[in-house]
Amino acid sequence: MATLCTLILPKFPQSRGISTTRAVLTRDSKMKVPYELKQGQSRLFHKLPSGLNMEVLYQRGSDPDEEQRRSTKNPPLVFVHGSFHAAWCWAEHWLPFFSQNGYDCYALSLLGQGESDSPAAAVAGTLETHAGDIADFIHKEIKLPPVLLGHSFGGLIVQYYIANIRREAVKGSDSEKKSLFPNLSGAVLVCSVPPSGNR
C-alpha cells in the first residue's frame, strides 16, 4: 500500500517556514491561547464566591442612533464556550457583529480555560459548578435579564442553567429576595451537546 501511495501521490517539498506559537502550556497544566483584543473589547475578571477569577471579554453595544438605543434597550448577550475553548472563540466575529447591532456582549471563560483561574481539583468544574459560576456573574454584573448563548459543551451548561432556574427565592444577606439562577430573556444553543451527553 505504501508503494501504491508513493506512485500515485506527488511528493511535496518540505516547507521550512517560520512558525508562530499559538498556545503555551503553563506550569499549572492549563492551555492558554494568547488573544489580542479587537478595538472596543476589554478583558475583565469576575471574582467568584470561591475566590477564583473568571475571565470575561466585554464589548459594549454601539448604535448609530444613540437616542433609539436609550429608548429600546436590547438584552445583554452572555456567551459560553465549548470544551477546549475560551472567551476568545466568541471575540473574533460574534462580539463585534452583535455589539455593532446594539447588544452589550460578554464572553466568559469557564474555570480552567483561557485566562480564568484553575481550581486545585483534578477537574475544573461540573455542569453544576459552571452553571453556578455563570449565575453568579449574571446576578452581580448584568442589570437586565440576558440572553445566554452556549456552543457545544457550553450549550449543555445553558440547558442545565435553564432547567435549574428557581422560582423560589432565598433570603440574601441584604434581606432582599433573589433567585439562585437569575431569569433570562432567552437562550440560544449553537451545535449543543444534548442532555444525554456525547454518546
Secondary structure, DSSP 8 states (H G I E B T S, - for coil): -HHHHHHHS--------------EE-TTS-EE------TTEEEEEEE-TTS-EEEEEEE----S-HHHHHHS----EEEE--TT--THHHHTTHHHHHHHTT--EEEE--TTSTTS---SSSSS--HHHHHHHHHHHHHHH-SS--EEEEETHHHHHHHHHHHT--SS-EE-TTS-EE-SS---SEEEEES---TT---
